[in-house]
Amino acid sequence: MAYGAKDFNRLLGMEGFSDKLLKTHFKLYEGYVAHINKMIEALKTMDRETQAYDELKRRFAWEFNGMRLHEAYFGNMRKEAEELESQSELAKQILQDFGSLEDWKKDFAAVSAMRGVGWAILAWDPEGGKLFNIWINEHDTGHLLYCVPLLVNDVFEHAYMADYGTERKEYLEAFMKVIDWKEVQTRFDAVLSLSRANSY
């Protein structure tokens, strides 16, 4: 069964993000979905002893992660601000690992502001029981094995330049105002439940 692009039109009209920027970004995401479907079909019939096969296999993670990271990014934003519940499991974990929500924000902002193109991610390590703010470069470099992305921020230029030019800091401020913390908490709760179920 082919992958289908998800509909994120609910974000249109979101403060800090023009509809033109969002629609262009949605189209780019849809391109990743289309490319993954083409790659899956091509790999079924390719000669596995060719360089073309090798290169397509190497490219697969880049395209696939491009699809999934965009889905996580659009999925953790919303028009109406959704604050993190102070007594939630995630809030308690942020307090434990970063000292305070404000210190976490400062660190996440620092990662998001790093030079280069990529992704800033709040990731959960179920094995070690720790949260990390990490940098993912070019979709497929920098992932921490077994860690689960909870909050994803796209810091490729296409995510902000149409509205903010080179002012990435202003884009980050806009992004922080539209985080859907309820969704981020849901992601965290899901991986916690799975981890607890597997520990018995």
Sequence and secondary structure as in RCSB ss.txt:
>XXXX:A:sequence
MAYGAKDFNRLLGMEGFSDKLLKTHFKLYEGYVAHINKMIEALKTMDRETQAYDELKRRFAWEFNGMRLHEAYFG
NMRKEAEELESQSELAKQILQDFGSLEDWKKDFAAVSAMRGVGWAILAWDPEGGKLFNIWINEHDTGHLLYCVPL
LVNDVFEHAYMADYGTERKEYLEAFMKVIDWKEVQTRFDAVLSLSRANSY
>XXXX:A:secstr
        GGGTT TTS HHHHHHHHHHHHHHHHHHHHHHHHHHHS TTSHHHHHHHHHHHHHHHHHHHHHHHHH
TB SS B   TTSHHHHHHHHHHSSHHHHHHHHHHHHTSSSSEEEEEEEETTTTEEEEEEEETTTBS  TT EEE
EEEE SGGGTHHHHTT HHHHHHHHHHTBBHHHHHHHHHHHHHHHHHHT 
